[in-house]
Amino acid sequence: MASDRLVCRECHRVNDPDNETCDACNSSSLTEDWAGYVVIAHPEDSEIATEMQVTEPGAYALKVR
């Protein structure tokens, strides 16, 4: 379930709950305090990806605290 996952405070990428670092940027700043979930398949064609400054496909949190 998505709510059990950790989110990177740096890039907003959703990670598995057992990760100690972000899969995308290798940051160790992960949090359980996040809201909203978006899956970006084609960031080059996505207005949301452009707004979020996302360049890699994947699952991202919309708000990270």
C-alpha positions in Angstrom: 0.0 0.0 0.0 1.3 3.5 -0.9 0.7 4.9 2.6 3.3 2.5 4.1 6.0 3.8 1.8 8.7 6.4 2.5 9.2 9.5 0.3 12.4 11.3 -0.4 12.4 14.9 0.9 14.7 15.9 -1.9 13.1 14.6 -5.1 9.6 13.4 -3.8 10.2 9.9 -5.2 8.1 7.2 -3.4 10.3 4.4 -2.1 9.8 1.0 -0.5 9.4 1.1 3.3 12.6 -0.9 3.9 14.8 1.5 1.9 17.4 3.5 3.8 18.2 5.8 0.8 16.2 7.1 -2.1 16.3 4.9 -5.3 16.4 7.9 -7.5 18.8 10.4 -5.8 20.5 8.4 -3.1 19.4 10.9 -0.4 19.0 9.4 3.1 16.3 12.1 3.9 13.2 9.9 3.8 9.9 10.5 5.5 6.5 8.9 6.2 4.9 12.4 6.3 3.6 12.9 2.8 0.3 13.4 0.9 -0.9 12.9 -2.7 0.4 10.3 -5.1 1.1 10.6 -8.8 2.6 8.1 -11.2 4.5 9.7 -14.1 5.1 7.4 -17.1 6.3 9.9 -19.7 7.8 12.9 -17.9 8.8 14.6 -21.2 5.1 14.8 -22.2 3.7 15.6 -18.7 2.7 19.1 -17.5 2.7 17.8 -14.0 6.2 16.4 -14.4 7.3 19.8 -15.7 5.8 21.6 -12.8 7.4 19.2 -10.3 10.7 19.2 -12.2 10.6 15.5 -12.6 12.7 14.0 -15.4 12.5 10.2 -14.6 9.4 8.0 -14.8 8.1 6.7 -11.4 5.8 7.3 -8.4 6.0 10.7 -6.7 4.4 12.4 -3.7 2.7 15.7 -4.3 3.3 17.1 -0.8 6.2 16.2 1.5 6.6 17.5 5.0 
